[in-house]
Amino acid sequence: MTAGGLEFRPTLDRRWLEHDALAHPVRHAYALWDLAHSPERIRFVSAVDGEETVGYLLVWLGHPAAPVVHWVGDDLRLVGLAAHLPPRPLVAIVPPAFAEAAAAARGPGRAVALLGLVGRGSADPGPVSETVRRLEAADRASLRAWAAQQDDPVVAEYAGLDPARELVYGAFEGDRLEGVVRAAVRLPALWVLGGVYVTPAARGEGFGRALVETVLRAAAAAGADVALYVREDRTPARTLYASLGFAPADRRVWLDLGAGLVP
């Protein structure tokens, strides 16, 4: 299928992806990670001008509630990708310029502005927190129980994670789990965090800072920067990340189109 001079294909040029990721590592982090670790859970729709890739949709099929789509590319001709979004319900994480087209193609939904941040930790950003440790296989049951108690649809995804396979850190008050952070992507030069969350009653106690500092230290030891997305209207979280050296690098819109997974 073609539109706006572009051809849309159910594939992605891996060589182009790896080359473009050198200049835009955050933009392509999920595609590179998923191709290496979960190729059976993804599919692509790429937009091609001749033989040159202009942008693509990465459709993640691993979420139990609905597909999660990352729309990559800023060329205005990519508006044609809207017709290739999966049916409702879905989540589409899109450049601001295409939010209206995506919503028009798949019906009404809720839009949340996201700010992409990148930080670089030192190998010793401060005292090692005694409240944070990496979760292990033995923590799986407590992680599942903790996630079920939280009134947040995004955090509910932790219930299905296996800490023996995923890089998840937990913050504890004694034996009680109070917060978590997951390094969802761990490329050699870039980690991407997902699901930074502290139990509401424990916020303001330093657990969030301790979690992120721990990941920054671990990423620095591996030679990687750290990226994450935060809601633009979450001022306390943005203030925390700024104090830890994170700087704006990207903007996206989270479109919840019937999935009920607003971050």
N, C-alpha and C positions, 0 to 999 in steps of 0.2 A: 504494500500500500504506500502511496506517496501523497504528500501534502506540503505546500509551501516550498516546493523544490527539494524536499527531503524524502528519502525512502525509509520506511520503518521495518526493521527486521527483528525476528525473535532470537537474536544472538548478540554477542558483544565481542569486538575485536580485542583480544587479550593483549596483544602487543601495543596497541594504541593506549589501552588502559594503563599499562605499566609505565609507559613513557609519560603520559599526561599526569600521572600521580607524582612524578618527580617535582612538578611545579605546583600541583594542587593536592597535597597528601590528605588533607581532611576531607576534601570532596569525594575521594575515591576509596577511603579507608574501608568502608563496609563491603564494597564490591570485592576488593582484594582479599579481605579476610574470609568472606563467605565462599568465594571461589575455592579457596584453599581448604576450608574446614567444613563447609556444609553445602557442597554444590547440589545435592539432591533436594535442598529446601529453597532454592532460588530459581528465578527465571528472569530473563532480560528482554527489554524491547529497546533497541538502539535506533537512533535517528542518524542517517548517513547522507552526506552530500557527495555524490560520486562514490569514492571509496574512503572519504574522510569522515570519521565519526564526529558528530556535533554534540550529542548528549544521549542520555539513556534513562530508562526506568529500571531500577533494581527492585524486584518484587520478592519480599521475604515471606515464605509460606510456613515458617516455623512457629509463629504465634498461635496459640490455641483459639483465640477469639476471632481473628480476622487477618487478612494479608496486611503487611506493612510495606509501603512503597516509598523508596527514596528516588526523588526526581532530581537528576543531575544534569547541569548545563544551564547557561543563561541566554543563549541565542534566542531571540524572540520567535524565530520560526519553530522552536520546540513546542509551541502552543499545541501543535498537532499531537503531541504525546498524550494529551488529555483523553483522546478517544481510545487509547490503549490501556487505560487504567482498569484494574479488575472490577467486577460488579460490586455493589454494596453488599455487606458492610466492609469498610476498609479504612485504613489510616494512610494518608498521603502526606509526606514531608517534602514540601516543594519550595522552590525559590519564590519570593513574594510576587514577582511579576506574573506567575502562573496560578496563583491561588484562586482567582476568580474563575479561570477556565476549568480548573479541576473540579471546583464545586458545581459549576454549571453542568459538567459532563456526568457527574454521579450524584447529583441531588444535594439538598441542603445538609449542612453540618456545622460543627463548631470549629472556629479558627483560633489558634493560639500562636502568637509571635514567639519565635525562638531565636536566641543569640548564641552563636557558636564561639567558643573561647578556646585558646591554646595557651598552655603553661609549660614551663620548663623547670623541673625541680633540680636542686643540687643533691649530691649524694648524702648530704647531711643538712637538711633544711631546718633542723631543730631537734630538741630532745625526742627520743623515741617514745611514742605513747604507750603506756602500759594498759590502756583500755582497748586497744585495737590489735587484732590478730587475723591471720588468714584462716578462713573456715576450711574444715576438712570433711571427709566423708562422714565422720561421726556426728557432724553438726547438721546433717541433712534434715533430720526430723524436726529439730528446733527451728531451723530456718523456715521450713514449711509451715510450722505452727505460728511463727512470728508473722509471716507474710499474710496468713489467713486472718490475722487480727487487725491488719491495717486497712483503713478505709480509703484505699487508693488503688484504682484498677491497674495502673502501671506496675506498682510494687507487687501486685498479685503474681506477676510473672516469676518472681523469686521462688514461689512454691514448687515450680517444676525444675529448678536448677539443681545440678549435682555439684556440690563444692569440690568433689574429687576431680572433676573435669574442668570446671570453670574457676577463674581467678576472682574470688569473692572475699572481701574483708568485712569483718563484723566489729562493731564497737559495743563493749560490754560495761554494765554497771554490776559488779560482782559477777554472778552467773547469768544475769538477765541481758539478752540481746536488745540493744537500743537503736542500732542503726547499721546500715549496710552500704557498700559500694561495690560495683562490679566493673572490672576491666573487660568490657564486651569485645573489644578489638585489641589485639596485641601484635602489631606489626613491628619489625625491627626498629623503625625510626619513630613510630607513633602508636600510642595507646589511646583508645577512645573509651571514656567512662559512660556507664549507663546506670540509671536507677540509684543515684545518690539520695539516700532517704534516712531520716531520723524520726523515730516515734514522736508524735506531736508533744507528748508530755515531757519529753527529754530534750526538746530544742532549747537552744541558748546555753547549754551546758558544755559546749566545746566538742561534742561528738562528731559533728560534721567536719570541723576543721581537722580533727585528729584522723578521720578516715581519709580525707583528701591528701593530707600531708604524707600519710603512709604510702598511698599510691604514688605520689610524686617521687618519694624516695626510691620505691621499687622500680619505677620507670627509669629514673636517672641511672640507677645501677645497671639497667639493661641498655642504656644509651638512647632512650626514647623520650620524646616530648609527650605531653598529655593533652587531649582535647575532650571537650564535653559540650553539650547543649543545655541551656537553661532558659526558662521562660523569661521574657523581657520584663514582665510585671513582678517578678520575684526579687524585689530589691534586696532583702537580707542575703539571699544566696549570691546575687551578683556582687554585693559588697564583700562577702567572704572570699569569693574567687579572685576578685581584684586584689585583695590583701595578700593572696598567695601567689601573685604574679601572673595571673591569667589575663590575656588581652583579647579583645574582639577580633574574630577572624572570618565570620560568616553570619548570614542571616537566613532563616528559613521560616516557613509557616507550617505548623502542624494542623492538618485538616482531619478532623474526626468525622467521617462520613458514615454514621450509623454504627460504629464499632463500640462506642462507650469507653474509650481508652484515653481520654484527655489527660495530659501529664500534669 
